[in-house]
Amino acid sequence: MNEPHPLLQAVKPVVDAVGATLVPPAAQEPSDVPLVWDGKVVAAVRLPPLHGALDRLIDSVETELGGPLPTLTREDKQRAVRLLDERGAFILRRAVEDVADAMGVSRITIYNYLNAIHR
């Protein structure tokens, strides 16, 4: 079996972290991002649809903090909101409400955490 291309090995953690997929050059679509090595396309990155982006961000934060949002301590919930904010989660429509639901807290709590971050 062939060893994966070194470029693909290098980008795989980033591709996985953003919920994207690697596709072979023959399957590349116009919206994919080509990965070029020595002038040759070795693969392409297919970005995930925006639908589900907040869920993917929440999943990554839960993994990073070591547990589901509702089970985190108050301090870790504040950290989770900071991480989500840094990753752009709150530019998405209804994100405050959805994060509050996922965390098991009120919208006011999320707004308070965000206000504390931006002070």
MOPAC internal coordinates of N, CA, C and O (Angstrom, degrees):
PM7 1SCF
backbone

  N    0.0000 0     0.00 0     0.00 0    0    0    0
  C    1.4550 1     0.00 0     0.00 0    1    0    0
  C    1.5272 1   109.45 1     0.00 0    2    1    0
  O    1.2310 1   120.73 1   -40.66 1    3    2    1
  N    1.3148 1   116.21 1   139.34 1    3    2    1
  C    1.4641 1   120.88 1  -178.54 1    5    3    2
  C    1.5226 1   111.21 1   -74.36 1    6    5    3
  O    1.2310 1   121.67 1   -37.33 1    7    6    5
  N    1.3112 1   114.40 1   142.67 1    7    6    5
  C    1.4660 1   121.89 1   174.41 1    9    7    6
  C    1.5306 1   107.65 1   -72.83 1   10    9    7
  O    1.2310 1   119.58 1   -41.91 1   11   10    9
  N    1.3453 1   118.40 1   138.09 1   11   10    9
  C    1.4656 1   119.34 1   177.75 1   13   11   10
  C    1.5334 1   111.20 1   -59.55 1   14   13   11
  O    1.2310 1   120.76 1   -31.37 1   15   14   13
  N    1.3032 1   116.15 1   148.63 1   15   14   13
  C    1.4657 1   122.08 1   179.16 1   17   15   14
  C    1.5280 1   108.71 1   -57.37 1   18   17   15
  O    1.2310 1   119.50 1   -38.69 1   19   18   17
  N    1.3529 1   118.56 1   141.31 1   19   18   17
  C    1.4711 1   120.97 1  -177.71 1   21   19   18
  C    1.5371 1   112.80 1   -58.49 1   22   21   19
  O    1.2310 1   119.90 1   145.27 1   23   22   21
  N    1.3211 1   117.80 1   -34.73 1   23   22   21
  C    1.4599 1   120.11 1   178.32 1   25   23   22
  C    1.5304 1   110.18 1   -64.49 1   26   25   23
  O    1.2310 1   120.65 1   139.07 1   27   26   25
  N    1.3231 1   116.36 1   -40.93 1   27   26   25
  C    1.4642 1   120.32 1  -179.83 1   29   27   26
  C    1.5239 1   110.66 1   -67.16 1   30   29   27
  O    1.2310 1   120.50 1   140.94 1   31   30   29
  N    1.3255 1   116.65 1   -39.06 1   31   30   29
  C    1.4725 1   120.02 1   176.21 1   33   31   30
  C    1.5254 1   110.24 1   -62.22 1   34   33   31
  O    1.2310 1   120.59 1   141.42 1   35   34   33
  N    1.3370 1   116.47 1   -38.58 1   35   34   33
  C    1.4628 1   120.89 1  -177.18 1   37   35   34
  C    1.5245 1   112.23 1   -69.98 1   38   37   35
  O    1.2310 1   120.02 1   140.52 1   39   38   37
  N    1.3352 1   117.56 1   -39.48 1   39   38   37
  C    1.4701 1   119.68 1  -174.97 1   41   39   38
  C    1.5229 1   113.18 1   -89.25 1   42   41   39
  O    1.2310 1   119.64 1   166.15 1   43   42   41
  N    1.3242 1   118.29 1   -13.85 1   43   42   41
  C    1.4706 1   121.20 1  -175.16 1   45   43   42
  C    1.5334 1   113.57 1   -53.25 1   46   45   43
  O    1.2310 1   118.73 1   134.54 1   47   46   45
  N    1.3533 1   120.03 1   -45.46 1   47   46   45
  C    1.4739 1   118.84 1   179.22 1   49   47   46
  C    1.5313 1   113.07 1   -60.25 1   50   49   47
  O    1.2310 1   120.22 1   142.85 1   51   50   49
  N    1.3196 1   117.18 1   -37.15 1   51   50   49
  C    1.4677 1   120.52 1   179.36 1   53   51   50
  C    1.5268 1   109.98 1   -71.08 1   54   53   51
  O    1.2310 1   120.75 1   136.08 1   55   54   53
  N    1.3213 1   116.18 1   -43.92 1   55   54   53
  C    1.4611 1   121.49 1   178.87 1   57   55   54
  C    1.5312 1   109.68 1   -58.05 1   58   57   55
  O    1.2310 1   120.59 1   134.07 1   59   58   57
  N    1.3343 1   116.49 1   -45.93 1   59   58   57
  C    1.4681 1   120.94 1   179.20 1   61   59   58
  C    1.5293 1   111.25 1   -64.58 1   62   61   59
  O    1.2310 1   120.43 1   138.97 1   63   62   61
  N    1.3332 1   116.78 1   -41.03 1   63   62   61
  C    1.4624 1   121.08 1  -176.32 1   65   63   62
  C    1.5241 1   112.47 1   -64.06 1   66   65   63
  O    1.2310 1   120.26 1   147.83 1   67   66   65
  N    1.3262 1   117.10 1   -32.17 1   67   66   65
  C    1.4665 1   119.55 1  -179.21 1   69   67   66
  C    1.5193 1   112.30 1   -95.30 1   70   69   67
  O    1.2310 1   120.33 1  -177.69 1   71   70   69
  N    1.3296 1   116.97 1     2.31 1   71   70   69
  C    1.4559 1   120.48 1   177.87 1   73   71   70
  C    1.5225 1   113.65 1    77.38 1   74   73   71
  O    1.2310 1   120.49 1  -161.52 1   75   74   73
  N    1.3322 1   116.67 1    18.48 1   75   74   73
  C    1.4615 1   120.96 1   179.11 1   77   75   74
  C    1.5281 1   109.65 1   -87.89 1   78   77   75
  O    1.2310 1   120.59 1    -3.42 1   79   78   77
  N    1.3312 1   116.47 1   176.58 1   79   78   77
  C    1.4589 1   121.17 1   175.94 1   81   79   78
  C    1.5217 1   109.25 1  -133.64 1   82   81   79
  O    1.2310 1   121.40 1   -27.87 1   83   82   81
  N    1.3189 1   114.93 1   152.13 1   83   82   81
  C    1.4633 1   121.28 1   173.41 1   85   83   82
  C    1.5233 1   108.06 1   -92.27 1   86   85   83
  O    1.2310 1   120.63 1   -45.55 1   87   86   85
  N    1.3219 1   116.41 1   134.45 1   87   86   85
  C    1.4561 1   120.81 1   178.00 1   89   87   86
  C    1.5247 1   108.63 1  -124.83 1   90   89   87
  O    1.2310 1   120.17 1   -31.81 1   91   90   89
  N    1.3301 1   117.29 1   148.19 1   91   90   89
  C    1.4616 1   119.76 1   178.58 1   93   91   90
  C    1.5298 1   110.60 1   -67.28 1   94   93   91
  O    1.2310 1   120.39 1   -24.50 1   95   94   93
  N    1.3400 1   116.87 1   155.50 1   95   94   93
  C    1.4670 1   120.24 1  -178.15 1   97   95   94
  C    1.5341 1   113.41 1   -52.74 1   98   97   95
  O    1.2310 1   119.97 1   142.93 1   99   98   97
  N    1.3253 1   117.67 1   -37.07 1   99   98   97
  C    1.4675 1   120.67 1  -178.06 1  101   99   98
  C    1.5258 1   112.39 1   -67.06 1  102  101   99
  O    1.2310 1   120.19 1   158.05 1  103  102  101
  N    1.3306 1   117.24 1   -21.95 1  103  102  101
  C    1.4664 1   121.05 1  -178.56 1  105  103  102
  C    1.5271 1   112.35 1   -99.31 1  106  105  103
  O    1.2310 1   120.58 1  -176.27 1  107  106  105
  N    1.3265 1   116.50 1     3.73 1  107  106  105
  C    1.4656 1   120.99 1  -176.93 1  109  107  106
  C    1.5220 1   111.31 1   -62.86 1  110  109  107
  O    1.2310 1   121.67 1   -43.96 1  111  110  109
  N    1.3503 1   114.41 1   136.04 1  111  110  109
  C    1.4601 1   122.00 1   176.34 1  113  111  110
  C    1.5210 1   108.54 1  -109.41 1  114  113  111
  O    1.2310 1   119.66 1   -18.12 1  115  114  113
  N    1.3332 1   118.24 1   161.88 1  115  114  113
  C    1.4710 1   120.34 1  -177.25 1  117  115  114
  C    1.5334 1   114.52 1   -55.75 1  118  117  115
  O    1.2310 1   119.68 1   149.44 1  119  118  117
  N    1.3218 1   118.22 1   -30.56 1  119  118  117
  C    1.4683 1   120.51 1  -178.16 1  121  119  118
  C    1.5295 1   112.88 1   -84.49 1  122  121  119
  O    1.2310 1   119.65 1   172.83 1  123  122  121
  N    1.3290 1   118.26 1    -7.17 1  123  122  121
  C    1.4657 1   121.40 1   179.38 1  125  123  122
  C    1.5313 1   110.42 1   -75.92 1  126  125  123
  O    1.2310 1   121.04 1   -23.97 1  127  126  125
  N    1.3187 1   115.61 1   156.03 1  127  126  125
  C    1.4661 1   121.61 1   178.58 1  129  127  126
  C    1.5277 1   108.19 1   -99.90 1  130  129  127
  O    1.2310 1   120.21 1   -66.93 1  131  130  129
  N    1.3528 1   117.21 1   113.07 1  131  130  129
  C    1.4639 1   118.99 1  -178.51 1  133  131  130
  C    1.5283 1   111.99 1   -70.87 1  134  133  131
  O    1.2310 1   120.83 1   -37.87 1  135  134  133
  N    1.3245 1   116.02 1   142.13 1  135  134  133
  C    1.4582 1   122.56 1   174.26 1  137  135  134
  C    1.5259 1   106.92 1  -105.85 1  138  137  135
  O    1.2310 1   121.11 1   -67.19 1  139  138  137
  N    1.3255 1   115.48 1   112.81 1  139  138  137
  C    1.4652 1   121.18 1  -173.01 1  141  139  138
  C    1.5243 1   109.67 1  -108.36 1  142  141  139
  O    1.2310 1   121.52 1   -47.52 1  143  142  141
  N    1.3313 1   114.70 1   132.48 1  143  142  141
  C    1.4739 1   122.17 1   178.09 1  145  143  142
  C    1.5248 1   106.99 1  -131.14 1  146  145  143
  O    1.2310 1   120.27 1   -57.15 1  147  146  145
  N    1.3190 1   117.09 1   122.85 1  147  146  145
  C    1.4696 1   121.85 1  -178.53 1  149  147  146
  C    1.5256 1   111.84 1    50.20 1  150  149  147
  O    1.2310 1   120.70 1  -137.39 1  151  150  149
  N    1.3272 1   116.26 1    42.61 1  151  150  149
  C    1.4541 1   121.20 1   176.20 1  153  151  150
  C    1.5125 1   115.84 1    78.57 1  154  153  151
  O    1.2310 1   120.13 1  -176.86 1  155  154  153
  N    1.3395 1   117.35 1     3.14 1  155  154  153
  C    1.4651 1   120.94 1  -177.89 1  157  155  154
  C    1.5272 1   109.58 1  -119.91 1  158  157  155
  O    1.2310 1   120.20 1   -44.94 1  159  158  157
  N    1.3317 1   117.22 1   135.06 1  159  158  157
  C    1.4660 1   121.37 1   176.26 1  161  159  158
  C    1.5241 1   107.78 1   -74.34 1  162  161  159
  O    1.2310 1   120.92 1   -61.30 1  163  162  161
  N    1.3481 1   115.85 1   118.70 1  163  162  161
  C    1.4676 1   119.97 1  -179.27 1  165  163  162
  C    1.5248 1   112.07 1   -98.13 1  166  165  163
  O    1.2310 1   120.65 1   161.26 1  167  166  165
  N    1.3179 1   116.36 1   -18.74 1  167  166  165
  C    1.4607 1   122.63 1   177.15 1  169  167  166
  C    1.5187 1   106.81 1  -175.46 1  170  169  167
  O    1.2310 1   121.25 1    -1.76 1  171  170  169
  N    1.3182 1   115.21 1   178.24 1  171  170  169
  C    1.4625 1   120.62 1   174.68 1  173  171  170
  C    1.5164 1   108.44 1  -137.01 1  174  173  171
  O    1.2310 1   121.20 1   -27.12 1  175  174  173
  N    1.3180 1   115.32 1   152.88 1  175  174  173
  C    1.4578 1   121.26 1   177.35 1  177  175  174
  C    1.5234 1   107.65 1  -100.71 1  178  177  175
  O    1.2310 1   121.30 1   -56.19 1  179  178  177
  N    1.3231 1   115.12 1   123.81 1  179  178  177
  C    1.4597 1   121.30 1   176.13 1  181  179  178
  C    1.5185 1   107.62 1  -101.92 1  182  181  179
  O    1.2310 1   121.12 1   -68.22 1  183  182  181
  N    1.3160 1   115.47 1   111.78 1  183  182  181
  C    1.4571 1   120.93 1  -178.16 1  185  183  182
  C    1.5262 1   110.21 1   -71.74 1  186  185  183
  O    1.2310 1   120.40 1   -31.35 1  187  186  185
  N    1.3231 1   116.84 1   148.65 1  187  186  185
  C    1.4665 1   119.82 1  -179.34 1  189  187  186
  C    1.5233 1   110.30 1   -73.59 1  190  189  187
  O    1.2310 1   120.16 1   -21.75 1  191  190  189
  N    1.3153 1   117.29 1   158.25 1  191  190  189
  C    1.4704 1   119.10 1   175.25 1  193  191  190
  C    1.5266 1   110.32 1   -67.17 1  194  193  191
  O    1.2310 1   120.39 1   -25.47 1  195  194  193
  N    1.3137 1   116.86 1   154.53 1  195  194  193
  C    1.4662 1   119.61 1   177.75 1  197  195  194
  C    1.5143 1   111.45 1   -63.17 1  198  197  195
  O    1.2310 1   120.68 1   147.87 1  199  198  197
  N    1.3342 1   116.31 1   -32.13 1  199  198  197
  C    1.4598 1   119.57 1   176.97 1  201  199  198
  C    1.5345 1   107.69 1   -59.39 1  202  201  199
  O    1.2310 1   120.21 1   -57.27 1  203  202  201
  N    1.2952 1   117.20 1   122.73 1  203  202  201
  C    1.4666 1   121.12 1  -178.90 1  205  203  202
  C    1.5173 1   113.49 1    94.96 1  206  205  203
  O    1.2310 1   120.01 1   179.53 1  207  206  205
  N    1.3461 1   117.58 1    -0.47 1  207  206  205
  C    1.4608 1   120.10 1  -177.70 1  209  207  206
  C    1.5270 1   111.78 1   -61.29 1  210  209  207
  O    1.2310 1   120.48 1   137.52 1  211  210  209
  N    1.3283 1   116.69 1   -42.48 1  211  210  209
  C    1.4626 1   118.87 1  -179.26 1  213  211  210
  C    1.5241 1   111.08 1   -64.71 1  214  213  211
  O    1.2310 1   120.56 1   139.62 1  215  214  213
  N    1.3261 1   116.54 1   -40.38 1  215  214  213
  C    1.4752 1   119.30 1   177.23 1  217  215  214
  C    1.5184 1   111.15 1   -60.39 1  218  217  215
  O    1.2310 1   120.47 1   139.20 1  219  218  217
  N    1.3317 1   116.71 1   -40.80 1  219  218  217
  C    1.4737 1   119.79 1   178.60 1  221  219  218
  C    1.5234 1   110.99 1   -65.61 1  222  221  219
  O    1.2310 1   120.29 1   140.33 1  223  222  221
  N    1.3397 1   117.05 1   -39.67 1  223  222  221
  C    1.4634 1   120.02 1   177.56 1  225  223  222
  C    1.5299 1   110.88 1   -64.03 1  226  225  223
  O    1.2310 1   120.52 1   136.36 1  227  226  225
  N    1.3214 1   116.61 1   -43.64 1  227  226  225
  C    1.4720 1   120.47 1   178.60 1  229  227  226
  C    1.5232 1   110.27 1   -62.13 1  230  229  227
  O    1.2310 1   120.44 1   135.47 1  231  230  229
  N    1.3311 1   116.76 1   -44.53 1  231  230  229
  C    1.4709 1   120.24 1   178.83 1  233  231  230
  C    1.5230 1   111.01 1   -58.43 1  234  233  231
  O    1.2310 1   120.31 1   137.15 1  235  234  233
  N    1.3351 1   117.01 1   -42.85 1  235  234  233
  C    1.4672 1   119.64 1  -178.20 1  237  235  234
  C    1.5295 1   111.03 1   -67.08 1  238  237  235
  O    1.2310 1   120.13 1   142.34 1  239  238  237
  N    1.3267 1   117.36 1   -37.66 1  239  238  237
  C    1.4679 1   120.71 1   178.44 1  241  239  238
  C    1.5315 1   110.21 1   -68.73 1  242  241  239
  O    1.2310 1   120.29 1   139.46 1  243  242  241
  N    1.3314 1   117.05 1   -40.54 1  243  242  241
  C    1.4669 1   119.93 1   177.30 1  245  243  242
  C    1.5268 1   110.43 1   -60.87 1  246  245  243
  O    1.2310 1   120.42 1   137.61 1  247  246  245
  N    1.3155 1   116.80 1   -42.39 1  247  246  245
  C    1.4661 1   120.57 1   177.89 1  249  247  246
  C    1.5217 1   110.36 1   -63.01 1  250  249  247
  O    1.2310 1   120.86 1   135.37 1  251  250  249
  N    1.3201 1   115.96 1   -44.63 1  251  250  249
  C    1.4652 1   120.84 1  -178.90 1  253  251  250
  C    1.5256 1   112.44 1   -63.98 1  254  253  251
  O    1.2310 1   120.60 1   141.95 1  255  254  253
  N    1.3333 1   116.46 1   -38.05 1  255  254  253
  C    1.4640 1   120.01 1  -177.34 1  257  255  254
  C    1.5247 1   113.02 1   -92.43 1  258  257  255
  O    1.2310 1   120.21 1   173.55 1  259  258  257
  N    1.3155 1   117.21 1    -6.45 1  259  258  257
  C    1.4567 1   120.64 1   171.19 1  261  259  258
  C    1.5105 1   116.77 1    87.10 1  262  261  259
  O    1.2310 1   119.53 1  -157.06 1  263  262  261
  N    1.3356 1   118.50 1    22.94 1  263  262  261
  C    1.4527 1   118.75 1   176.61 1  265  263  262
  C    1.5122 1   112.31 1   175.19 1  266  265  263
  O    1.2310 1   120.98 1   -13.22 1  267  266  265
  N    1.3321 1   115.73 1   166.78 1  267  266  265
  C    1.4639 1   120.39 1   177.69 1  269  267  266
  C    1.5276 1   110.83 1   -61.78 1  270  269  267
  O    1.2310 1   120.38 1   -35.06 1  271  270  269
  N    1.3253 1   116.87 1   144.94 1  271  270  269
  C    1.4651 1   121.21 1  -177.02 1  273  271  270
  C    1.5276 1   113.54 1   -52.27 1  274  273  271
  O    1.2310 1   118.85 1   135.99 1  275  274  273
  N    1.3399 1   119.80 1   -44.01 1  275  274  273
  C    1.4708 1   118.28 1  -176.93 1  277  275  274
  C    1.5276 1   114.00 1   -63.25 1  278  277  275
  O    1.2310 1   120.11 1   156.52 1  279  278  277
  N    1.3321 1   117.39 1   -23.48 1  279  278  277
  C    1.4701 1   120.36 1  -176.65 1  281  279  278
  C    1.5286 1   113.06 1   -90.69 1  282  281  279
  O    1.2310 1   120.30 1   175.58 1  283  282  281
  N    1.3280 1   117.04 1    -4.42 1  283  282  281
  C    1.4627 1   120.03 1  -177.48 1  285  283  282
  C    1.5253 1   111.50 1   -74.47 1  286  285  283
  O    1.2310 1   121.24 1   -25.07 1  287  286  285
  N    1.3252 1   115.23 1   154.93 1  287  286  285
  C    1.4626 1   120.20 1   174.25 1  289  287  286
  C    1.5257 1   108.84 1   -68.95 1  290  289  287
  O    1.2310 1   120.78 1   -13.77 1  291  290  289
  N    1.3107 1   116.12 1   166.23 1  291  290  289
  C    1.4710 1   120.45 1   178.76 1  293  291  290
  C    1.5362 1   110.34 1   -56.71 1  294  293  291
  O    1.2310 1   120.57 1   136.34 1  295  294  293
  N    1.3233 1   116.51 1   -43.66 1  295  294  293
  C    1.4591 1   121.01 1  -179.16 1  297  295  294
  C    1.5330 1   110.74 1   -63.13 1  298  297  295
  O    1.2310 1   120.58 1   138.66 1  299  298  297
  N    1.3322 1   116.50 1   -41.34 1  299  298  297
  C    1.4638 1   119.55 1   179.05 1  301  299  298
  C    1.5252 1   111.68 1   -70.68 1  302  301  299
  O    1.2310 1   120.19 1   148.28 1  303  302  301
  N    1.3270 1   117.24 1   -31.72 1  303  302  301
  C    1.4681 1   119.64 1   174.87 1  305  303  302
  C    1.5270 1   109.79 1   -64.78 1  306  305  303
  O    1.2310 1   120.93 1   139.67 1  307  306  305
  N    1.3325 1   115.82 1   -40.33 1  307  306  305
  C    1.4702 1   119.62 1   176.27 1  309  307  306
  C    1.5308 1   110.22 1   -62.94 1  310  309  307
  O    1.2310 1   120.72 1   138.23 1  311  310  309
  N    1.3270 1   116.23 1   -41.77 1  311  310  309
  C    1.4685 1   120.71 1   176.75 1  313  311  310
  C    1.5228 1   110.80 1   -62.14 1  314  313  311
  O    1.2310 1   120.58 1   138.60 1  315  314  313
  N    1.3409 1   116.49 1   -41.40 1  315  314  313
  C    1.4634 1   121.34 1   179.03 1  317  315  314
  C    1.5272 1   110.53 1   -60.22 1  318  317  315
  O    1.2310 1   120.51 1   135.36 1  319  318  317
  N    1.3192 1   116.64 1   -44.64 1  319  318  317
  C    1.4670 1   120.30 1   178.82 1  321  319  318
  C    1.5274 1   109.80 1   -63.62 1  322  321  319
  O    1.2310 1   120.18 1   140.07 1  323  322  321
  N    1.3266 1   117.26 1   -39.93 1  323  322  321
  C    1.4772 1   120.38 1   177.92 1  325  323  322
  C    1.5319 1   110.32 1   -62.30 1  326  325  323
  O    1.2310 1   120.32 1   134.30 1  327  326  325
  N    1.3352 1   117.00 1   -45.70 1  327  326  325
  C    1.4670 1   120.29 1   178.96 1  329  327  326
  C    1.5257 1   111.50 1   -62.75 1  330  329  327
  O    1.2310 1   120.57 1   135.88 1  331  330  329
  N    1.3264 1   116.52 1   -44.12 1  331  330  329
  C    1.4635 1   120.28 1   178.80 1  333  331  330
  C    1.5271 1   110.54 1   -62.48 1  334  333  331
  O    1.2310 1   120.60 1   139.82 1  335  334  333
  N    1.3195 1   116.46 1   -40.18 1  335  334  333
  C    1.4594 1   120.92 1   179.03 1  337  335  334
  C    1.5313 1   110.65 1   -64.30 1  338  337  335
  O    1.2310 1   120.56 1   135.27 1  339  338  337
  N    1.3378 1   116.53 1   -44.73 1  339  338  337
  C    1.4675 1   121.01 1   179.06 1  341  339  338
  C    1.5203 1   111.50 1   -61.39 1  342  341  339
  O    1.2310 1   120.33 1   149.56 1  343  342  341
  N    1.3347 1   116.97 1   -30.44 1  343  342  341
  C    1.4679 1   121.75 1  -177.53 1  345  343  342
  C    1.5331 1   112.69 1   -91.84 1  346  345  343
  O    1.2310 1   120.88 1  -173.40 1  347  346  345
  N    1.3315 1   115.92 1     6.60 1  347  346  345
  C    1.4577 1   120.30 1   174.02 1  349  347  346
  C    1.5117 1   116.08 1    82.80 1  350  349  347
  O    1.2310 1   120.12 1  -165.71 1  351  350  349
  N    1.3156 1   117.37 1    14.29 1  351  350  349
  C    1.4645 1   120.31 1  -175.85 1  353  351  350
  C    1.5212 1   112.78 1   -60.29 1  354  353  351
  O    1.2310 1   120.43 1   145.29 1  355  354  353
  N    1.3272 1   116.79 1   -34.71 1  355  354  353
  C    1.4571 1   118.85 1  -171.33 1  357  355  354
  C    1.5306 1   113.74 1   -84.06 1  358  357  355
  O    1.2310 1   120.42 1  -175.82 1  359  358  357
  N    1.3249 1   116.80 1     4.18 1  359  358  357
  C    1.4693 1   118.25 1   171.11 1  361  359  358
  C    1.5279 1   109.75 1   -84.29 1  362  361  359
  O    1.2310 1   120.39 1   166.46 1  363  362  361
  N    1.3156 1   116.87 1   -13.54 1  363  362  361
  C    1.4631 1   121.05 1   179.59 1  365  363  362
  C    1.5267 1   110.07 1   -77.97 1  366  365  363
  O    1.2310 1   121.25 1   -35.60 1  367  366  365
  N    1.3077 1   115.22 1   144.40 1  367  366  365
  C    1.4605 1   121.74 1  -179.83 1  369  367  366
  C    1.5351 1   110.12 1   -61.03 1  370  369  367
  O    1.2310 1   120.42 1   -44.67 1  371  370  369
  N    1.3052 1   116.81 1   135.33 1  371  370  369
  C    1.4689 1   125.05 1   178.17 1  373  371  370
  C    1.5346 1   113.67 1    65.52 1  374  373  371
  O    1.2310 1   120.12 1  -164.55 1  375  374  373
  N    1.3260 1   117.38 1    15.45 1  375  374  373
  C    1.4644 1   119.45 1  -176.17 1  377  375  374
  C    1.5273 1   112.34 1   -62.86 1  378  377  375
  O    1.2310 1   120.01 1   138.41 1  379  378  377
  N    1.3360 1   117.59 1   -41.59 1  379  378  377
  C    1.4700 1   119.46 1  -178.94 1  381  379  378
  C    1.5314 1   109.78 1   -60.09 1  382  381  379
  O    1.2310 1   120.71 1   133.42 1  383  382  381
  N    1.3246 1   116.24 1   -46.58 1  383  382  381
  C    1.4627 1   120.24 1  -179.96 1  385  383  382
  C    1.5266 1   111.22 1   -63.25 1  386  385  383
  O    1.2310 1   120.60 1   136.06 1  387  386  385
  N    1.3428 1   116.46 1   -43.94 1  387  386  385
  C    1.4639 1   120.29 1  -177.75 1  389  387  386
  C    1.5281 1   111.76 1   -67.70 1  390  389  387
  O    1.2310 1   120.19 1   140.94 1  391  390  389
  N    1.3297 1   117.24 1   -39.06 1  391  390  389
  C    1.4684 1   119.93 1   177.80 1  393  391  390
  C    1.5281 1   109.39 1   -67.97 1  394  393  391
  O    1.2310 1   120.16 1   138.88 1  395  394  393
  N    1.3106 1   117.29 1   -41.12 1  395  394  393
  C    1.4690 1   120.09 1   177.91 1  397  395  394
  C    1.5223 1   110.30 1   -59.16 1  398  397  395
  O    1.2310 1   120.51 1   133.99 1  399  398  397
  N    1.3386 1   116.64 1   -46.01 1  399  398  397
  C    1.4707 1   120.23 1   177.66 1  401  399  398
  C    1.5189 1   111.43 1   -60.70 1  402  401  399
  O    1.2310 1   120.57 1   134.69 1  403  402  401
  N    1.3351 1   116.51 1   -45.31 1  403  402  401
  C    1.4706 1   120.74 1  -178.79 1  405  403  402
  C    1.5242 1   111.71 1   -64.40 1  406  405  403
  O    1.2310 1   120.88 1   149.19 1  407  406  405
  N    1.3334 1   115.93 1   -30.81 1  407  406  405
  C    1.4559 1   121.06 1  -176.26 1  409  407  406
  C    1.5295 1   112.03 1   -89.58 1  410  409  407
  O    1.2310 1   120.64 1   161.70 1  411  410  409
  N    1.3321 1   116.38 1   -18.30 1  411  410  409
  C    1.4551 1   119.51 1  -177.47 1  413  411  410
  C    1.5161 1   113.06 1    78.29 1  414  413  411
  O    1.2310 1   120.66 1  -148.75 1  415  414  413
  N    1.3410 1   116.34 1    31.25 1  415  414  413
  C    1.4651 1   121.53 1   178.15 1  417  415  414
  C    1.5319 1   107.97 1  -129.14 1  418  417  415
  O    1.2310 1   120.77 1    -3.94 1  419  418  417
  N    1.3229 1   116.14 1   176.06 1  419  418  417
  C    1.4667 1   120.19 1   179.65 1  421  419  418
  C    1.5325 1   110.68 1   -84.02 1  422  421  419
  O    1.2310 1   121.51 1   -17.00 1  423  422  421
  N    1.3283 1   114.72 1   163.00 1  423  422  421
  C    1.4664 1   120.03 1   174.59 1  425  423  422
  C    1.5195 1   109.94 1   -60.96 1  426  425  423
  O    1.2310 1   120.58 1   142.49 1  427  426  425
  N    1.3300 1   116.49 1   -37.51 1  427  426  425
  C    1.4681 1   121.37 1  -179.86 1  429  427  426
  C    1.5258 1   109.97 1   -59.22 1  430  429  427
  O    1.2310 1   120.37 1   140.75 1  431  430  429
  N    1.3327 1   116.90 1   -39.25 1  431  430  429
  C    1.4659 1   120.89 1   178.84 1  433  431  430
  C    1.5293 1   109.96 1   -61.95 1  434  433  431
  O    1.2310 1   120.53 1   134.99 1  435  434  433
  N    1.3297 1   116.59 1   -45.01 1  435  434  433
  C    1.4729 1   119.96 1   179.37 1  437  435  434
  C    1.5242 1   109.87 1   -62.76 1  438  437  435
  O    1.2310 1   120.28 1   135.31 1  439  438  437
  N    1.3509 1   117.06 1   -44.69 1  439  438  437
  C    1.4644 1   119.74 1   177.81 1  441  439  438
  C    1.5273 1   111.36 1   -61.42 1  442  441  439
  O    1.2310 1   120.03 1   141.92 1  443  442  441
  N    1.3235 1   117.54 1   -38.08 1  443  442  441
  C    1.4746 1   120.57 1   176.89 1  445  443  442
  C    1.5248 1   111.16 1   -63.18 1  446  445  443
  O    1.2310 1   120.32 1   135.66 1  447  446  445
  N    1.3402 1   116.99 1   -44.34 1  447  446  445
  C    1.4698 1   120.44 1   177.50 1  449  447  446
  C    1.5187 1   110.38 1   -61.31 1  450  449  447
  O    1.2310 1   120.06 1   136.37 1  451  450  449
  N    1.3435 1   117.50 1   -43.63 1  451  450  449
  C    1.4645 1   121.23 1   179.64 1  453  451  450
  C    1.5288 1   111.16 1   -64.25 1  454  453  451
  O    1.2310 1   120.53 1   138.27 1  455  454  453
  N    1.3470 1   116.59 1   -41.73 1  455  454  453
  C    1.4561 1   119.70 1   177.92 1  457  455  454
  C    1.5235 1   110.97 1   -61.39 1  458  457  455
  O    1.2310 1   120.28 1   138.80 1  459  458  457
  N    1.3223 1   117.06 1   -41.20 1  459  458  457
  C    1.4719 1   121.07 1   179.28 1  461  459  458
  C    1.5397 1   110.16 1   -63.80 1  462  461  459
  O    1.2310 1   120.34 1   141.49 1  463  462  461
  N    1.3215 1   116.95 1   -38.51 1  463  462  461
  C    1.4706 1   121.11 1   179.53 1  465  463  462
  C    1.5236 1   110.64 1   -64.94 1  466  465  463
  O    1.2310 1   120.64 1   137.90 1  467  466  465
  N    1.3322 1   116.38 1   -42.10 1  467  466  465
  C    1.4625 1   120.92 1  -172.72 1  469  467  466
  C    1.5225 1   114.19 1   -89.08 1  470  469  467
  O    1.2310 1   120.58 1  -177.93 1  471  470  469
  N    1.3281 1   116.49 1     2.07 1  471  470  469
  C    1.4708 1   120.13 1   176.77 1  473  471  470
  C    1.5007 1   110.44 1   -73.93 1  474  473  471
  O    1.2310 1   120.10 1   180.00 1  475  474  473

